[in-house]
Amino acid sequence: MTDVLLPQLGETVTEGTITRWFVGVGESVAADQPLYEVSTDKVDSEVPSPLAGVLAEIVAGEGAVVAVGALLCRIDPVDSTSVPAADPAPAAASTPKTSADTGSATVSGQPGAGADSTDGIAPAAAGGVVPASGGVRGRASSGRLLSPVVRRLLSENGVDPARVTGTGVAGRITRADVERFLRDNPGRAEPFDGIRRATARHMVASKATSPHVLTAMEVDFTAVDVVRSAEKEAWRAAEGTSLTHLPFIVSALCDALAEFPRLNASVGDDELIVHGTVNLAVAVDLDFQGLVAPVVRGVDERSIQDVARSIVDVANRARSRSLAPDDLAGGTFTVTNPGQYGTLFQFPIINQPQVAILSTDGISRRPSVVVDEDGNESIEARSLGVLALAWDHRAFDGAYAAAFLRTMKRTLEGADWASRWAAGWVAGAGR
């Protein structure tokens, strides 16, 4: 029998929440086959089995919070005939697999939020939801015996069985009881999953830590669009992706950070730590189920084309659950891009311990007053959008933030983007 322990999942990770077992007790598992899913405060990861054999015992059930190096399960490396039948009593070894996906490509489960690691039951009581697979021997975490149809109705509608009055034999909850409860109590409870708990914790902590200020500026992206329009078809043919405004914005961002380095910084113990390179955290939406911010390192040393590829790469890996915990560490500045939904501007929350985050909002064709070199005014259709910067007033003041955005604006509106693109395209490096 071989003990399987929780591995080190990242330099700063000390514990994780077991959110899902892919293999049940008594089932065979191949080496490198996904065995379980673990959620940390950095990322959710599918962890492969270290050996082939039969899963003989699950020690840490779904919802259990375990330390790095702690025992998770035991695998018998011999054939299944040597594995005794699972004990039907409510112990960790008889943990049923849940049919619901409790992780969905998210970041983090909050330590302490799961069920007791010795009972093998998913944390139903804490969130008020009975998993679709039910508890051990068909009981809810409250110990009430439930039929499969009742368990399904409770799970689908996010109802804690403790809230429902049972009229069946010995007070058992019937289907009619659940339907009556749903009729009399419209709405449904949606307990926070791991990523929502982690997001709530981090966002509240950020607002409590940093005095947030928003500075926003409208930018004319017409010069960028000239190059995008000329190159987008060739880019799609070569890369298979759209050429968005974001890599051009990042190029202008790096220019501005070189001039205003205190935005590429972190707050320490009564000091501002100014970073020498730009490690860009890029907010990635996970199909409306959460948000992560994987890091593209050294964007100030990359071409526009390389930045575009790198952003697509981390976004794809985030959505496919292929990020490692360290992919989410070490960011020095963050960008979030709600502009695809046509936003005017938003006030994002700072990604601690950074001091600023930039929202790149909707860019659309609108009439604008254009002044030529002789001062003559005319109305033209231009590509206009807003850059919204949330920043930490402890680190610098409003004039510094406004001057930073003005520099970005001037670069985006006035740079020779065709030359920048051509230099990156030919050389493959350098802005």
C-alpha positions as CSV (number, residue, x, y, z in Angstrom):
1,M,0.0,0.0,0.0
2,T,1.4,3.4,-1.0
3,D,0.6,6.6,0.8
4,V,-0.2,9.6,-1.5
5,L,0.6,13.0,0.0
6,L,-0.3,16.5,-1.0
7,P,2.6,17.8,-3.1
8,Q,4.2,21.3,-3.0
9,L,2.0,23.2,-5.4
10,G,3.9,26.5,-5.5
11,E,6.6,28.4,-3.5
12,T,4.1,30.2,-1.3
13,V,1.4,27.5,-1.0
14,T,1.1,25.8,2.4
15,E,-2.3,24.0,2.1
16,G,-5.1,23.2,-0.2
17,T,-8.8,22.2,-0.3
18,I,-9.6,18.9,-2.0
19,T,-12.5,19.9,-4.2
20,R,-13.0,16.7,-6.3
21,W,-11.9,13.1,-6.6
22,F,-11.8,11.7,-10.1
23,V,-11.4,8.1,-9.0
24,G,-13.5,6.3,-6.4
25,V,-12.5,3.8,-3.8
26,G,-12.0,0.4,-5.4
27,E,-11.4,1.8,-8.9
28,S,-8.2,1.4,-10.9
29,V,-6.0,4.4,-11.7
30,A,-3.2,4.7,-14.2
31,A,0.1,6.6,-13.5
32,D,-0.3,10.3,-14.5
33,Q,-4.1,9.9,-14.8
34,P,-5.9,12.8,-13.0
35,L,-6.6,11.6,-9.5
36,Y,-8.0,14.6,-7.6
37,E,-8.5,18.3,-7.9
38,V,-7.0,20.7,-5.3
39,S,-7.9,24.3,-4.8
40,T,-5.4,26.8,-3.2
41,D,-5.5,30.5,-2.8
42,K,-3.6,30.7,-6.1
43,V,-5.2,28.3,-8.5
44,D,-7.2,25.1,-8.9
45,S,-5.1,22.1,-10.1
46,E,-5.8,18.6,-11.4
47,V,-3.2,16.4,-9.8
48,P,-2.2,13.2,-11.5
49,S,-1.7,9.9,-9.7
50,P,2.0,9.2,-8.9
51,L,1.6,5.5,-9.7
52,A,-0.7,2.9,-11.2
53,G,-2.9,0.7,-9.0
54,V,-6.3,0.6,-7.2
55,L,-7.5,3.4,-4.9
56,A,-7.8,1.6,-1.6
57,E,-8.7,4.5,0.7
58,I,-9.5,8.2,0.6
59,V,-8.3,9.9,3.8
60,A,-9.0,13.5,2.8
61,G,-12.6,13.7,1.4
62,E,-14.0,16.4,-0.8
63,G,-14.0,19.7,1.1
64,A,-11.1,18.8,3.4
65,V,-8.4,21.4,4.0
66,V,-5.0,19.7,4.1
67,A,-1.5,20.9,4.6
68,V,1.3,20.3,2.1
69,G,2.8,16.8,2.8
70,A,-0.4,15.5,4.5
71,L,-1.9,12.1,3.7
72,L,-4.6,12.2,1.0
73,C,-5.2,8.6,0.1
74,R,-3.7,5.1,-0.2
75,I,-3.2,3.3,-3.5
76,D,-2.6,-0.5,-3.7
77,P,-0.2,-0.9,-6.6
78,V,-1.3,-4.5,-7.1
79,D,-4.5,-5.6,-8.9
80,S,-8.0,-4.9,-7.6
81,T,-8.6,-8.4,-6.2
82,S,-6.4,-7.6,-3.2
83,V,-8.5,-4.5,-2.3
84,P,-11.2,-5.2,0.3
85,A,-14.7,-3.9,-0.3
86,A,-15.3,-0.4,0.8
87,D,-16.9,-0.1,4.3
88,P,-20.4,1.3,3.8
89,A,-20.2,3.2,7.1
90,P,-19.8,7.0,6.8
91,A,-16.0,7.1,6.8
92,A,-13.5,8.8,4.5
93,A,-12.9,5.6,2.5
94,S,-16.5,5.6,1.3
95,T,-16.5,9.1,0.1
96,P,-18.9,9.3,-2.9
97,K,-17.8,11.2,-6.0
98,T,-19.9,14.3,-6.5
99,S,-21.5,14.7,-9.9
100,A,-21.2,18.5,-9.7
101,D,-18.0,20.3,-10.7
102,T,-17.0,22.2,-7.6
103,G,-14.0,23.9,-9.1
104,S,-14.7,25.1,-12.7
105,A,-11.4,26.6,-13.6
106,T,-11.2,28.9,-10.7
107,V,-8.7,30.3,-8.4
108,S,-8.7,29.2,-4.8
109,G,-10.7,27.6,-2.1
110,Q,-10.7,29.3,1.3
111,P,-8.9,27.3,4.0
112,G,-11.2,26.3,6.7
113,A,-14.3,26.4,4.5
114,G,-14.5,22.7,3.9
115,A,-16.0,19.8,5.8
116,D,-14.1,17.9,8.5
117,S,-11.5,15.9,6.6
118,T,-12.4,12.7,8.5
119,D,-16.0,12.4,7.5
120,G,-15.5,12.3,3.7
121,I,-18.6,14.5,3.1
122,A,-18.6,17.5,0.9
123,P,-19.2,20.8,2.8
124,A,-23.0,20.9,2.4
125,A,-23.9,22.3,5.7
126,A,-21.6,25.3,5.5
127,G,-23.1,26.5,2.3
128,G,-26.6,25.1,2.7
129,V,-26.4,22.9,-0.4
130,V,-26.7,19.1,-0.6
131,P,-24.4,17.8,-3.4
132,A,-26.3,16.1,-6.2
133,S,-24.8,12.8,-5.3
134,G,-26.1,13.1,-1.7
135,G,-24.2,12.2,1.4
136,V,-23.1,8.8,2.7
137,R,-25.9,6.3,2.6
138,G,-28.2,8.9,1.2
139,R,-28.1,11.3,4.1
140,A,-27.6,15.0,4.1
141,S,-24.8,16.5,6.2
142,S,-27.4,17.2,8.8
143,G,-28.0,13.4,9.2
144,R,-31.5,13.4,7.7
145,L,-32.3,10.5,5.4
146,L,-33.2,11.8,1.9
147,S,-34.5,10.0,-1.2
148,P,-32.6,10.6,-4.5
149,V,-35.4,12.8,-5.9
150,V,-35.5,15.0,-2.8
151,R,-31.7,15.3,-2.8
152,R,-31.8,16.3,-6.5
153,L,-34.5,19.0,-5.9
154,L,-32.6,20.4,-2.9
155,S,-29.3,20.5,-4.7
156,E,-30.7,22.0,-7.9
157,N,-32.4,24.8,-6.0
158,G,-29.6,25.4,-3.4
159,V,-31.8,24.6,-0.4
160,D,-30.5,23.5,3.0
161,P,-32.7,20.5,4.1
162,A,-32.7,22.0,7.6
163,R,-35.0,24.8,6.2
164,V,-37.6,22.3,5.0
165,T,-40.3,20.9,7.3
166,G,-40.8,17.2,6.6
167,T,-44.3,15.7,6.7
168,G,-43.3,12.1,5.8
169,V,-42.8,9.2,8.2
170,A,-40.7,10.1,11.2
171,G,-40.4,13.6,9.8
172,R,-38.8,12.7,6.5
173,I,-38.8,15.3,3.8
174,T,-40.9,14.3,0.8
175,R,-40.9,15.7,-2.7
176,A,-44.1,17.6,-2.0
177,D,-42.4,19.2,1.0
178,V,-39.6,20.5,-1.1
179,E,-42.0,21.7,-3.9
180,R,-44.1,23.5,-1.3
181,F,-41.0,25.1,0.2
182,L,-39.9,26.3,-3.2
183,R,-43.4,27.7,-4.0
184,D,-43.5,29.6,-0.7
185,N,-39.9,30.8,-0.8
186,P,-39.1,32.1,-4.2
187,G,-35.5,32.5,-5.2
188,R,-32.5,30.3,-4.6
189,A,-29.4,30.3,-2.5
190,E,-26.1,30.1,-4.4
191,P,-23.4,29.5,-1.8
192,F,-20.0,31.0,-2.6
193,D,-17.6,28.5,-4.1
194,G,-13.9,28.6,-3.6
195,I,-13.1,31.3,-6.1
196,R,-15.9,33.6,-4.8
197,R,-14.8,33.1,-1.2
198,A,-11.2,34.0,-2.2
199,T,-12.3,36.9,-4.3
200,A,-14.4,38.3,-1.5
201,R,-11.6,37.9,0.9
202,H,-9.0,39.6,-1.3
203,M,-11.2,42.4,-2.5
204,V,-12.4,43.4,1.0
205,A,-8.7,43.2,2.2
206,S,-7.6,45.5,-0.7
207,K,-10.3,48.1,0.0
208,A,-9.3,48.0,3.7
209,T,-5.6,48.3,2.9
210,S,-5.4,50.9,0.1
211,P,-7.1,54.3,-0.2
212,H,-8.4,53.8,-3.7
213,V,-8.6,56.7,-6.2
214,L,-9.8,56.6,-9.8
215,T,-8.3,58.6,-12.6
216,A,-9.7,58.2,-16.1
217,M,-8.8,59.7,-19.5
218,E,-10.3,59.4,-23.0
219,V,-7.9,58.2,-25.7
220,D,-8.1,58.3,-29.5
221,F,-7.1,54.8,-30.8
222,T,-7.4,55.7,-34.4
223,A,-3.6,55.5,-35.0
224,V,-3.6,52.1,-33.5
225,D,-6.5,51.0,-35.5
226,V,-4.8,51.9,-38.8
227,V,-2.1,49.3,-38.0
228,R,-4.6,46.8,-36.6
229,S,-6.7,47.0,-39.7
230,A,-3.7,46.5,-42.0
231,E,-2.3,43.5,-40.0
232,K,-5.3,41.7,-38.5
233,E,-5.9,39.3,-41.4
234,A,-2.3,38.2,-41.7
235,W,-2.1,37.9,-37.9
236,R,-5.2,35.7,-37.8
237,A,-3.9,33.5,-40.6
238,A,-0.5,33.1,-38.8
239,E,-1.6,32.9,-35.2
240,G,-5.3,31.8,-35.3
241,T,-6.3,34.6,-32.9
242,S,-7.7,38.2,-33.2
243,L,-5.3,41.1,-33.0
244,T,-6.8,43.2,-30.2
245,H,-5.9,46.7,-28.9
246,L,-4.5,45.2,-25.7
247,P,-0.9,44.5,-26.8
248,F,-0.6,48.0,-28.2
249,I,-1.9,49.4,-24.9
250,V,0.7,47.3,-23.0
251,S,3.4,48.8,-25.2
252,A,2.3,52.3,-24.4
253,L,1.9,51.2,-20.7
254,C,5.5,50.1,-20.6
255,D,6.7,53.4,-22.0
256,A,4.8,55.3,-19.4
257,L,6.0,53.1,-16.5
258,A,9.5,53.7,-17.5
259,E,8.8,57.4,-17.1
260,F,6.6,57.0,-14.0
261,P,8.2,54.0,-12.2
262,R,6.3,54.4,-8.9
263,L,3.2,52.9,-10.5
264,N,5.2,49.7,-11.1
265,A,5.6,49.2,-7.4
266,S,4.4,47.5,-4.2
267,V,3.9,48.9,-0.7
268,G,6.2,47.4,1.9
269,D,6.7,48.2,5.6
270,D,6.6,52.0,5.5
271,E,8.3,52.0,2.1
272,L,7.5,51.8,-1.6
273,I,9.3,49.0,-3.4
274,V,9.8,50.1,-7.0
275,H,10.3,47.1,-9.3
276,G,12.9,47.0,-12.1
277,T,10.9,45.0,-14.6
278,V,7.2,44.9,-15.5
279,N,5.5,41.6,-14.7
280,L,2.0,42.2,-16.0
281,A,-0.9,40.4,-14.3
282,V,-3.7,40.1,-16.9
283,A,-7.3,39.6,-15.5
284,V,-8.9,36.6,-17.2
285,D,-12.6,35.8,-16.9
286,L,-13.5,32.1,-16.5
287,D,-16.9,32.0,-18.2
288,F,-18.4,34.2,-15.6
289,Q,-17.5,31.7,-12.9
290,G,-14.6,33.7,-11.5
291,L,-11.5,35.8,-12.3
292,V,-7.8,35.0,-12.2
293,A,-4.8,37.2,-13.1
294,P,-1.9,35.1,-14.5
295,V,1.4,37.0,-14.9
296,V,3.3,37.7,-18.2
297,R,6.8,38.4,-17.0
298,G,9.1,41.0,-18.5
299,V,6.6,42.6,-20.8
300,D,8.8,45.7,-21.0
301,E,11.3,43.6,-22.9
302,R,8.9,42.0,-25.4
303,S,7.6,43.1,-28.8
304,I,4.0,43.9,-29.4
305,Q,3.6,40.6,-31.2
306,D,5.2,38.6,-28.3
307,V,3.0,40.4,-25.8
308,A,-0.1,39.5,-27.9
309,R,1.0,35.8,-28.0
310,S,1.8,35.7,-24.3
311,I,-1.6,37.2,-23.3
312,V,-3.4,34.6,-25.4
313,D,-1.3,31.8,-23.9
314,V,-1.9,32.7,-20.2
315,A,-5.6,33.2,-20.9
316,N,-6.0,29.9,-22.6
317,R,-4.1,28.1,-19.8
318,A,-6.2,29.8,-17.2
319,R,-9.4,28.6,-18.9
320,S,-8.1,25.1,-19.4
321,R,-6.9,24.8,-15.8
322,S,-3.3,24.5,-16.9
323,L,-1.9,27.3,-14.7
324,A,0.5,26.5,-11.9
325,P,0.3,28.4,-8.7
326,D,3.5,30.4,-9.5
327,D,1.9,31.6,-12.7
328,L,-0.3,33.9,-10.5
329,A,2.6,35.2,-8.4
330,G,5.0,38.0,-8.8
331,G,2.9,40.5,-10.7
332,T,3.9,44.2,-10.4
333,F,1.0,45.8,-12.3
334,T,-2.4,44.6,-13.4
335,V,-4.6,45.2,-16.4
336,T,-8.3,44.2,-16.7
337,N,-10.1,44.4,-20.0
338,P,-13.9,44.7,-19.8
339,G,-13.9,46.7,-23.0
340,Q,-15.1,43.7,-25.0
341,Y,-18.5,44.2,-23.4
342,G,-18.6,47.9,-24.4
343,T,-18.0,49.4,-21.0
344,L,-17.6,53.2,-20.7
345,F,-15.2,52.9,-17.8
346,Q,-15.0,50.9,-14.5
347,F,-13.3,51.4,-11.2
348,P,-11.3,48.2,-10.6
349,I,-9.9,47.1,-7.2
350,I,-6.1,47.0,-6.8
351,N,-4.4,43.6,-6.9
352,Q,-2.4,43.7,-3.6
353,P,0.3,44.5,-2.9
354,Q,0.5,46.4,-6.2
355,V,-0.3,50.1,-6.2
356,A,-2.3,50.4,-9.5
357,I,-4.5,48.6,-11.9
358,L,-5.6,49.8,-15.4
359,S,-9.0,49.1,-16.9
360,T,-9.1,49.1,-20.7
361,D,-12.7,49.9,-21.6
362,G,-14.8,49.9,-24.7
363,I,-13.4,51.4,-27.9
364,S,-16.0,52.5,-30.4
365,R,-16.3,54.8,-33.5
366,R,-17.7,58.1,-32.4
367,P,-17.8,61.7,-33.7
368,S,-14.9,63.8,-32.3
369,V,-13.6,67.3,-32.8
370,V,-10.2,67.1,-34.6
371,V,-7.9,70.1,-34.7
372,D,-5.3,70.3,-37.5
373,E,-1.9,71.9,-37.4
374,D,-3.3,75.3,-38.3
375,G,-5.9,75.2,-35.5
376,N,-8.9,74.4,-37.8
377,E,-11.6,72.2,-36.3
378,S,-13.6,69.5,-38.0
379,I,-15.8,66.6,-37.0
380,E,-14.5,63.2,-37.8
381,A,-15.4,59.6,-36.8
382,R,-12.6,58.4,-34.5
383,S,-11.9,55.3,-32.4
384,L,-12.4,56.5,-28.8
385,G,-12.1,54.7,-25.5
386,V,-11.4,55.4,-21.9
387,L,-8.4,54.2,-19.8
388,A,-9.4,54.1,-16.1
389,L,-6.6,53.8,-13.5
390,A,-7.3,52.8,-10.0
391,W,-4.3,53.7,-7.7
392,D,-3.2,53.7,-4.1
393,H,-2.9,57.2,-2.7
394,R,-0.3,56.0,-0.2
395,A,2.2,55.5,-3.0
396,F,1.9,58.9,-4.9
397,D,-0.5,61.7,-5.6
398,G,-3.1,62.6,-8.2
399,A,-0.8,64.7,-10.4
400,Y,1.6,61.7,-10.8
401,A,-1.3,59.4,-11.8
402,A,-2.7,62.0,-14.2
403,A,0.7,62.6,-15.8
404,F,1.1,58.9,-16.3
405,L,-2.2,58.6,-18.1
406,R,-1.4,61.6,-20.2
407,T,1.9,59.9,-21.3
408,M,0.0,56.8,-22.3
409,K,-2.6,58.9,-24.2
410,R,0.2,60.7,-26.1
411,T,1.9,57.5,-27.0
412,L,-1.3,55.7,-28.2
413,E,-2.4,58.7,-30.2
414,G,1.0,59.8,-31.6
415,A,3.4,56.9,-31.8
416,D,4.5,55.5,-35.2
417,W,2.8,52.2,-34.7
418,A,3.6,51.0,-38.1
419,S,7.3,51.2,-37.4
420,R,6.9,49.6,-34.0
421,W,4.9,46.8,-35.5
422,A,7.4,46.3,-38.3
423,A,10.4,46.3,-36.0
424,G,8.8,43.6,-33.8
425,W,7.6,41.6,-36.8
426,V,11.1,41.5,-38.3
427,A,13.3,41.4,-35.3
428,G,11.0,39.4,-33.0
429,A,12.1,41.3,-30.0
430,G,12.2,44.9,-28.7
431,R,9.6,47.5,-28.9
